[in-house]
């Protein structure tokens, strides 16, 4: 059965699983299995993956475009 999954992944040009590098399964893409999908979810929930954002100081300062001209 494993070779069938490999052939399906090759046919559909799916990228390899980001966790284990095996061919991705169409049912669980971009992962090869539910196990790898769960590993990835655990990494997000454990904050091992981080999407960078603005610094805390930048969040506290209003931008110049937000200022309203009240001199009128």
N, C-alpha and C positions, 0 to 999 in steps of 0.2 A: 504494500500500500504506500510506503514511503516514496517509492520511485514515481508513483502517479502524481503525488503532490509536487515533486520536483519538476516533472514534465509540465504540469499545469502552470506553475510559476514561470517557467521558461517561456511557455507559449504566450502568456499575457504580459511578459516583460516587467514583472514585478521586481522591485528593488529587494535586496536581501534584508532579512530581519535585522533591525538595528541592535538587538540584544545579542544574538548568537551568530549572525551572518549566514544562517541557513536560508534557502529560498523561502520567500514569504508565501503564505497560503492565501488564496483569494477570500476565504471565509474569515480570516483573522488579520487581513492586511492592515498595517504594514508588517505585522509579525508573522512568525511561522506557526505559532500555536497559542492557545489561551494562556499557557504557562508564561511565555515570554511577554505577553500583553500584561499579565499580572505583575511580573517583575518590573516592567516599565511604570505601571501605575504606582507600585510601592516606592519607586524612586522619586516620583513626583510628590507623593504624599509625605515622604520622609525628607523632602526639601533638598534632595541631592541635585535636582535640576532647578535652575533659577533663570528666569527671564529678566535681564537687566532693565531697570527703569530709572527714572530721575532720582537724584539724591534727595534725602529728606529736606535739606536746606532749600533746594529748588522748589519743593512742594509748598513751603511756607511763604515764599516770596511771590507776590502777584506779578504777573507778566505785564509789560508795558501796554500791550494791546487790550488788557482787561480794564485799564484805567479809563474812567469816564471824564470828559471835559465838562466840568461844572462851572466854568468861568462865564458862561453865557447867561 
